[in-house]
């Protein structure tokens, strides 16, 4: 189960460094939510220090965005 943790300062996505608005962690890996062109993108761990987008949003990620928008 993913939990919201302190937001990472930056992560690599497509060879570019981006600043996540939300960072989540479970016992295996991190996931980051970033904004791209006004849309939320969920990045999951790929390899090394890189992340890749996924179209499958787990419930904790959806809840994190809802909480972020309320705050």
N, C-alpha and C positions, 0 to 999 in steps of 0.2 A: 504494500500500500504506500503510495506516494504521500509525502508531507511537504508543506511549504517550508523552505529554509531561506537563510539570508541569500539575497540575489547576488549572483556572480557579477563581477565587474565587466567581463566580456567573455564571449565564446567564439570559436571559429565555425563559420558556416559558409560553404562554397569558397573557401580560401579567403574570406573576409572576416574581420572581427566585428561582432555585433554586441550590443548591450541588452541583455534580457530584462524584461519588466517583471518577470516572476521566475523563480527557480524552485524546482521540486526535487525531492530525493526519496528513493526507496532503498532497500538494503543492497541493491545491486548497482544502481547507476543514478545519474542525474538526468533531468529533463528541464528544458528552458522554454519559456514562452517569450517570443519577440514580436515586434511590430514590423511588417513589411508592406509598404504601400497602403497603410491604413487597415491592414488585416492582421489578425493574430495568427502566428505560425508556431506550432509545437515542434520543438527540436528534441530529438532523442540521441543518445550516445551512438557514435559510429565506430571510431577507433582512434587511438592516440588521444588527441585533444580536440577532435572534430565531431560535429553533430550533423544530423540530417533531418529534414522535415518528415513528418508522418501525417497521414490523413486520418489515422485512428486516434481519437482523443479519449483518454481514459477519464473516468468520472471526476477524479481529484483535480485534473487539469481544468475541466469545465467549471468546477466549483471555485477554483483559484481565480479564474478570470471574472466570475460573477462577484466574488469578494473584492477583487481589485477595482471593479467598476463602481461598487458601492462606496468605497473609501475615498 
